Amino acid sequence: MGISTNDFNYISKLVLEMSAIVLEPGKEYLVESRIQPLAQKEGFASIEELVKKMQLNPRNGFCAKVVEAMTTNETSFFRDIHPFETLKGFTFPDLIEKRKDTKELNIWCGASSSGQEPYTLAILMRENFPELQSWKINYIASDISNEMLDRCRNGIYSQLEVNRGLPATMMVKYFERHGTEWQVKEDMRKMIDFRITNLSGNWPLMPKLDLVMMRNVLIYFDVEMKKTILGKVKKHLKPDGYLFLGAAETTLNLDESFERMNYKQSGCYRIRQG
């Protein structure tokens, strides 16, 4: 038996209030697939029982766990290869040339999920731009989920996860094997400052940014929240910095301050000049 309309509406409202993520009618299958395992893990026979418990006592911790379950997104190493080709072939070379006097780069991954994208970017820098090892790299990655951030900081992935998108040579070079799992080497983990952040709320204190990675997250917000987030990105981004969105995302009709760069399926944007 599927999730009831009342339970779906309750969870949708909760997720909207706590994260600004919109769960429209038709997403019942998604809620059920994410919340049923959580309910079982917490000892409930059904989603209905879990919802009743939350309704009786919203402060019992289950509300936060439900929101975390609904805001965890599927990801992989080098996901959608085109953006990383653009970063390697154009974005980093351009930023390195522009910042050669200060030798400092400020980077933010705004939705780090379980860490594959932040570590992909770190690997890309190490593999292709060794000169950056002598630079000051302020590298922040954030997510709304404490559970996901703990995974990011630990940098431990299953064999299946490292097989998804990660070349074997890089796996051996940047990971250590522990039984059936692989852990990102300590020096790579120390490159990144992982912080809890709700994109619809207050953002962490950050220097003016050269590069913002915010891929495949705007699609979960309504139009007004998308506009708000892009407006905040604009305030945090240097005039000649870069923003990367997901392939299905755009700034069109949301914020005309941004222009899309003409790189194949890269989702690369910069602030319009003049």
NUGU-825684 format. One record per residue (C-alpha): residue in one letter; x, y negated, z. Coordinates in Angstrom, 1 decimal. Each point is the difference from the previous one (the first is absolute). Layout:
% residues N
+------+--------+--------+--------+
! resn !     xx !     yy !     zz !
+------+--------+--------+--------+
!    a !      X !      Y !      Z !
...
+------+--------+--------+--------+
% end
This chain:
% residues 274
+------+--------+--------+--------+
! resn !     xx !     yy !     zz !
+------+--------+--------+--------+
!    m !    0.0 !    0.0 !    0.0 !
!    g !    1.4 !   -3.4 !   -1.0 !
!    i !    0.4 !   -3.1 !    2.1 !
!    s !   -3.2 !   -1.7 !    0.8 !
!    t !   -0.9 !   -3.5 !   -1.3 !
!    n !    0.0 !   -1.4 !    3.6 !
!    d !    3.4 !    1.4 !    0.8 !
!    f !    1.4 !   -1.2 !   -3.3 !
!    n !   -1.4 !   -3.5 !    0.6 !
!    y !    1.4 !    0.0 !    3.6 !
!    i !    3.5 !    1.0 !   -1.2 !
!    s !   -0.1 !   -2.4 !   -3.0 !
!    k !   -0.9 !   -2.9 !    2.3 !
!    l !    2.7 !    0.9 !    2.5 !
!    v !    2.7 !    0.3 !   -2.7 !
!    l !   -1.1 !   -3.4 !   -1.5 !
!    e !    0.1 !   -1.7 !    3.4 !
!    m !    3.4 !    1.4 !    1.0 !
!    s !    1.8 !    0.0 !   -3.4 !
!    a !   -2.1 !   -2.0 !   -2.5 !
!    i !    0.1 !    3.1 !   -2.2 !
!    v !   -3.3 !    0.5 !   -1.9 !
!    l !   -1.6 !    3.5 !   -0.1 !
!    e !   -2.8 !   -0.3 !   -2.5 !
!    p !   -2.9 !    2.5 !   -0.4 !
!    g !    1.3 !    2.8 !   -2.1 !
!    k !    3.1 !    0.4 !    2.2 !
!    e !   -1.7 !    2.5 !    2.4 !
!    y !    2.2 !    2.8 !   -1.3 !
!    l !    3.1 !   -2.0 !    0.9 !
!    v !   -1.2 !   -0.7 !    3.5 !
!    e !   -0.9 !    3.6 !    0.5 !
!    s !    3.3 !    1.3 !   -1.3 !
!    r !    2.0 !   -2.3 !    2.3 !
!    i !   -2.2 !    0.1 !    3.2 !
!    q !   -1.1 !    3.6 !    0.1 !
!    p !    3.6 !    1.3 !    0.7 !
!    l !    0.4 !   -2.8 !    2.6 !
!    a !   -3.2 !    1.0 !    1.7 !
!    q !    1.2 !    3.7 !    0.1 !
!    k !    3.4 !   -1.0 !    1.3 !
!    e !   -1.6 !   -2.0 !    2.8 !
!    g !   -2.3 !    2.9 !    1.0 !
!    f !   -3.2 !   -1.1 !   -1.5 !
!    a !   -2.3 !    2.4 !   -1.9 !
!    s !   -1.0 !   -2.7 !   -2.5 !
!    i !    0.5 !   -3.5 !   -1.2 !
!    e !   -3.4 !   -0.7 !    1.5 !
!    e !    1.3 !    0.9 !    3.5 !
!    l !    3.1 !   -2.2 !   -0.4 !
!    v !   -2.2 !   -3.0 !   -1.1 !
!    k !   -2.3 !    0.5 !    3.0 !
!    k !    3.1 !    0.0 !    2.3 !
!    m !    1.2 !   -3.3 !   -1.6 !
!    q !   -3.4 !   -1.6 !    0.3 !
!    l !   -0.2 !    0.8 !    3.7 !
!    n !    3.5 !   -1.4 !    0.7 !
!    p !    1.7 !   -2.0 !   -2.8 !
!    r !    3.1 !   -0.4 !    2.1 !
!    n !    0.8 !    3.7 !    0.4 !
!    g !    2.7 !   -0.1 !   -2.7 !
!    f !   -1.9 !    2.0 !   -2.7 !
!    c !   -1.0 !   -3.2 !   -1.9 !
!    a !    3.7 !   -0.7 !   -0.6 !
!    k !    0.7 !    3.6 !   -1.1 !
!    v !   -2.9 !   -0.1 !   -2.5 !
!    v !    1.2 !   -3.3 !   -1.5 !
!    e !    3.6 !    1.5 !   -0.3 !
!    a !   -1.4 !    3.0 !   -1.7 !
!    m !   -1.9 !   -2.1 !   -2.5 !
!    t !    2.9 !   -2.4 !   -0.7 !
!    t !    2.7 !    2.6 !   -0.7 !
!    n !    0.6 !    0.1 !   -3.8 !
!    e !    1.5 !    2.7 !   -2.2 !
!    t !    3.6 !   -0.9 !   -1.2 !
!    s !    3.1 !    1.6 !   -1.3 !
!    f !    3.7 !   -0.9 !   -0.8 !
!    f !    0.4 !   -2.1 !   -3.1 !
!    r !   -3.7 !   -0.1 !   -0.5 !
!    d !   -1.0 !   -1.3 !   -3.4 !
!    i !    3.5 !   -0.3 !   -1.4 !
!    h !   -0.5 !   -3.2 !   -2.0 !
!    p !    0.3 !   -2.5 !    2.9 !
!    f !    3.2 !    1.6 !    1.1 !
!    e !    1.4 !   -0.2 !   -3.5 !
!    t !   -0.8 !   -3.7 !    0.0 !
!    l !    1.6 !   -0.5 !    3.5 !
!    k !    3.1 !    1.8 !   -1.2 !
!    g !    0.3 !   -1.6 !   -3.5 !
!    f !   -1.2 !   -3.6 !    0.7 !
!    t !   -1.2 !   -1.0 !    3.5 !
!    f !    3.0 !    0.9 !    2.1 !
!    p !    2.6 !   -1.2 !   -2.6 !
!    d !   -1.9 !   -3.3 !   -0.2 !
!    l !   -0.2 !   -0.4 !    3.7 !
!    i !    3.7 !    1.0 !    0.5 !
!    e !    1.0 !   -2.7 !   -2.5 !
!    k !   -2.2 !   -2.6 !    1.6 !
!    r !    1.1 !    0.8 !    3.6 !
!    k !    3.7 !    0.6 !   -0.7 !
!    d !    1.0 !   -3.1 !    2.0 !
!    t !   -1.9 !    0.9 !    3.2 !
!    k !    0.3 !    3.8 !   -0.4 !
!    e !   -3.3 !    0.5 !    1.8 !
!    l !   -3.3 !    1.7 !   -1.1 !
!    n !   -3.3 !    0.1 !    1.9 !
!    i !   -2.3 !    2.9 !   -0.9 !
!    w !   -3.4 !    1.0 !    1.3 !
!    c !   -2.0 !    3.2 !   -0.7 !
!    g !   -3.5 !   -0.9 !    1.1 !
!    a !   -1.6 !    3.4 !    0.1 !
!    s !    2.7 !    2.6 !    0.8 !
!    s !   -2.4 !    3.0 !    0.7 !
!    s !    2.3 !    3.0 !    0.8 !
!    g !    3.1 !   -1.8 !   -1.2 !
!    q !    0.7 !    1.4 !   -3.4 !
!    e !   -0.2 !   -3.4 !   -1.8 !
!    p !    2.3 !   -1.9 !    2.5 !
!    y !    2.6 !    2.8 !   -0.1 !
!    t !   -0.3 !    0.2 !   -3.8 !
!    l !    0.9 !   -3.7 !   -0.2 !
!    a !    2.9 !    0.6 !    2.4 !
!    i !    1.3 !    2.9 !   -2.1 !
!    l !   -0.4 !   -2.1 !   -3.2 !
!    m !    2.2 !   -2.8 !    1.5 !
!    r !    2.7 !    2.4 !    1.2 !
!    e !    0.1 !    2.0 !   -3.3 !
!    n !    0.1 !   -3.0 !   -2.3 !
!    f !    1.2 !   -3.1 !    1.8 !
!    p !    2.9 !    1.0 !    2.3 !
!    e !    1.0 !   -3.7 !    0.4 !
!    l !   -3.1 !   -0.4 !    2.2 !
!    q !    1.6 !    2.0 !    2.7 !
!    s !    2.1 !   -3.1 !    0.9 !
!    w !   -3.0 !   -2.3 !   -0.2 !
!    k !   -2.4 !   -0.9 !    2.8 !
!    i !   -3.2 !    1.9 !   -0.8 !
!    n !   -3.0 !   -0.8 !    2.1 !
!    y !   -2.3 !    2.9 !   -0.8 !
!    i !   -3.4 !    0.2 !    1.7 !
!    a !   -2.6 !    2.7 !   -0.7 !
!    s !   -3.5 !    0.0 !    1.7 !
!    d !   -3.2 !    2.0 !    0.3 !
!    i !   -3.2 !   -0.2 !    2.0 !
!    s !    0.5 !    3.5 !    1.4 !
!    n !    2.2 !    0.7 !    3.0 !
!    e !    0.1 !    3.6 !   -0.9 !
!    m !    1.3 !   -0.7 !   -3.5 !
!    l !    2.6 !   -2.4 !    1.3 !
!    d !    1.3 !    2.7 !    2.3 !
!    r !    0.3 !    2.3 !   -3.0 !
!    c !    1.9 !   -2.8 !   -1.9 !
!    r !    2.4 !   -0.6 !    2.8 !
!    n !    0.8 !    3.7 !    0.4 !
!    g !    0.3 !    0.4 !   -3.8 !
!    i !   -0.8 !    3.7 !    0.1 !
!    y !   -1.7 !    1.6 !   -3.0 !
!    s !   -1.0 !    3.5 !   -1.1 !
!    q !    1.5 !    1.9 !   -2.9 !
!    l !   -3.2 !   -0.8 !   -2.0 !
!    e !    0.2 !   -3.7 !    0.8 !
!    v !    3.7 !   -0.3 !   -1.1 !
!    n !   -0.7 !    2.0 !   -3.1 !
!    r !   -2.6 !   -2.6 !   -1.1 !
!    g !    1.9 !   -2.6 !   -2.0 !
!    l !    3.4 !    0.3 !    1.6 !
!    p !    2.9 !    1.3 !   -2.1 !
!    a !    2.0 !    2.8 !    1.6 !
!    t !    3.2 !   -2.0 !   -0.2 !
!    m !   -1.5 !   -2.8 !    2.1 !
!    m !   -1.6 !    2.5 !    2.4 !
!    v !    3.4 !    1.5 !    0.8 !
!    k !    1.7 !   -3.4 !    0.1 !
!    y !   -2.4 !   -1.9 !    2.2 !
!    f !   -1.7 !    2.7 !    2.1 !
!    e !    1.1 !    2.6 !    2.6 !
!    r !   -1.7 !    3.3 !    0.2 !
!    h !   -1.5 !    1.2 !    3.2 !
!    g !   -1.5 !    3.4 !   -0.5 !
!    t !   -2.9 !   -0.3 !   -2.4 !
!    e !    0.0 !   -3.8 !    0.2 !
!    w !    2.2 !   -2.9 !   -1.3 !
!    q !    0.9 !   -3.1 !    1.9 !
!    v !    1.2 !   -3.3 !   -1.5 !
!    k !    3.5 !   -0.6 !    1.2 !
!    e !    0.4 !   -2.4 !    3.0 !
!    d !    1.8 !   -2.8 !   -1.9 !
!    m !   -2.9 !   -0.2 !   -2.4 !
!    r !   -2.6 !    0.1 !    2.7 !
!    k !    1.8 !   -2.9 !    1.7 !
!    m !   -0.3 !   -2.1 !   -3.1 !
!    i !   -3.7 !   -0.5 !    0.6 !
!    d !   -1.9 !   -1.8 !    2.8 !
!    f !   -3.4 !    1.7 !    0.2 !
!    r !   -2.8 !   -2.1 !    1.6 !
!    i !   -3.7 !    0.4 !    0.7 !
!    t !   -2.0 !   -2.4 !   -2.2 !
!    n !   -3.6 !   -0.4 !   -0.9 !
!    l !   -0.1 !   -1.8 !   -3.4 !
!    s !   -3.3 !   -1.5 !    0.8 !
!    g !    1.3 !   -1.4 !    3.3 !
!    n !    3.2 !   -1.7 !    1.2 !
!    w !    3.2 !    0.8 !   -1.9 !
!    p !    3.4 !    0.6 !    1.6 !
!    l !    2.4 !   -2.9 !    0.1 !
!    m !    2.2 !    0.3 !   -3.1 !
!    p !    2.5 !   -2.2 !   -1.8 !
!    k !   -1.0 !   -1.3 !   -3.5 !
!    l !   -0.2 !    3.1 !   -2.1 !
!    d !    1.9 !    0.9 !   -3.3 !
!    l !   -2.0 !    3.2 !   -0.6 !
!    v !   -3.4 !    1.1 !    1.2 !
!    m !   -1.2 !    3.6 !   -0.7 !
!    m !   -3.8 !    0.2 !    0.5 !
!    r !   -1.0 !    2.8 !   -2.3 !
!    n !   -3.3 !    1.9 !    0.1 !
!    v !   -1.4 !   -1.8 !    3.0 !
!    l !   -2.0 !   -2.9 !   -1.4 !
!    i !   -2.5 !    2.4 !   -1.6 !
!    y !   -1.4 !    0.8 !    3.5 !
!    f !   -1.0 !   -3.6 !    0.8 !
!    d !   -2.9 !   -2.2 !   -1.2 !
!    v !    0.6 !   -3.0 !   -2.3 !
!    e !    0.2 !   -2.6 !    2.8 !
!    m !    2.5 !    2.0 !    2.0 !
!    k !    2.1 !    0.6 !   -3.2 !
!    k !    0.1 !   -3.8 !   -0.5 !
!    t !    1.0 !   -0.5 !    3.6 !
!    i !    2.8 !    2.5 !   -0.2 !
!    l !    1.4 !   -1.3 !   -3.3 !
!    g !   -0.2 !   -3.5 !    1.5 !
!    k !    2.1 !    1.1 !    3.0 !
!    v !    2.5 !    1.8 !   -2.3 !
!    k !    0.4 !   -3.2 !   -2.0 !
!    k !    0.9 !   -1.9 !    3.3 !
!    h !    2.6 !    2.7 !    1.0 !
!    l !    1.5 !    0.4 !   -3.5 !
!    k !    2.9 !   -2.1 !   -1.2 !
!    p !   -0.9 !   -2.0 !   -3.2 !
!    d !    2.2 !    2.3 !   -2.1 !
!    g !   -0.8 !    3.2 !    1.9 !
!    y !   -1.9 !    3.1 !   -1.3 !
!    l !   -3.2 !    1.8 !    1.0 !
!    f !   -0.8 !    3.5 !   -1.0 !
!    l !   -3.6 !    1.3 !   -0.1 !
!    g !   -1.4 !    3.4 !   -1.0 !
!    a !   -0.8 !    0.8 !   -3.6 !
!    a !   -3.7 !   -0.4 !    0.7 !
!    e !    0.3 !   -3.3 !    1.8 !
!    t !    0.2 !   -3.5 !   -1.3 !
!    t !    0.1 !   -3.7 !    1.1 !
!    l !   -2.3 !   -0.9 !   -2.9 !
!    n !   -3.1 !   -1.9 !    1.1 !
!    l !    1.4 !    0.2 !    3.6 !
!    d !    3.0 !   -2.4 !    0.1 !
!    e !    1.1 !   -1.9 !   -3.1 !
!    s !    3.2 !   -1.0 !    1.7 !
!    f !    1.5 !    3.4 !   -1.1 !
!    e !    1.0 !    1.0 !   -3.4 !
!    r !    0.6 !    3.6 !   -1.1 !
!    m !    3.4 !    0.9 !   -1.4 !
!    n !    0.0 !    1.8 !   -3.3 !
!    y !    1.6 !    3.3 !    1.1 !
!    k !   -1.8 !    3.2 !   -0.9 !
!    q !   -2.4 !    1.1 !    2.7 !
!    s !    2.2 !   -1.5 !    2.7 !
!    g !   -2.6 !   -2.1 !    1.9 !
!    c !    2.7 !   -2.7 !    0.3 !
!    y !   -1.1 !   -3.6 !    0.8 !
!    r !    1.7 !   -3.3 !    0.8 !
!    i !   -1.3 !   -3.4 !    1.0 !
!    r !   -0.9 !   -2.1 !   -3.0 !
!    q !    2.4 !   -2.8 !   -0.6 !
!    g !   -1.1 !   -3.6 !   -0.9 !
+------+--------+--------+--------+
% end
